[in-house]
Amino acid sequence: MNKGFTLIEILVVIVVIGVLSAFILVGMNSISSSANIAKGQAFSNSLRNSLLLNLVSEYKLDGSFNDSWGTNNGTNNGATLATSGCVKGSCYYFDGGDYIYLGNATTFDNDIGSAFTISTWSKHSEASTLQEIFGKGYLYTVSKGIDLRRNGNDYFYVFIGNGTTIDAVISNSTVSTNTWYHVVAIYNGITARMYVNGVLQTDTATVAAPLQWYDSGTSKTPSLGFNTAGVLTGYIDEVQIYNQPLSTSQIQENYYSGINRLLSSNSIEIGEFVDKISQLRNSISVNP
């Protein structure tokens, strides 16, 4: 049976051809670099527009910590603006005690509901320590909420609570410091999953009852870089929150858009870009 190519498969082929061509075109003036950045920006905008129906909040972190889509504006508590080396434009650096609160908790809970996607980019400066990315709730007292982090054993974790128990999704392998990762947590009302750099992780967490949000105290407010269990030393950029689980192809396209921007801004080397594309292509071939 013939099978058509998905958008991301076509994009990967285009990118690989472009990478090979880049070795020939090295030395050309900045006009070509500007064109690459423009094309990456156009694809990013196209992708964003295709997902707007399910987008609840978007934090570009490009000098503002406000919600560029919804009304859940953030409040910065010490995070420092970084103007280079980010996924897109600027981003924020957290020094191990900084955090950004993300708006009104009640509005946030109502907007998200019981099924969601939390899409993040993070780069961690320390190994073998708990590195918080996104937290919402007070899991370790009342078993309510969600926690996305790089844990002390250097694996990514998604913790989710139903008011009685806490379940966890764990990444397939350990992660490196000083490297940008696209980490996505999805929850369909029953099962939590995680994607790392566009690759669906094999571990899952089936929650015995729907997730419950914490309904009192400071920790009911969602935050970046901080939760009651730990803090982040590193960077966060380009956070999007959706009220539905995104598909694998949508997550992969979002990841491709990010690494294309990192390459265009010289935030990653061509060799790292090729490695990331190869890993993504292998994942697509295994899970078409």
Secondary structure, 3 states (H helix, E strand, C coil): CCCCCCHHHHHHHHHHHHHHHHHHHCCCCHHHHHHHHHHHHHHHHHHHHHCHHHEEEEECCCCCCCCCCCCCCEEEECCEEECCCCCCCCEEEEECCCEEEECCHHHHHHHHCCCEEEEEEEEECCCCCCEEEEEEECHHHHCEEEEEEECCCCCEEEEEEECCCEEEEECCCCCCCCCCEEEEEEECCCEEEEEECCEECCCCEECCCCCCCCCCCHHHCCEECEECCEECEEEEEEEEEECCCCCHHHHHHHHHHHHHHHHHCCCCCHHHHHHHHHHHHHHHHHCC
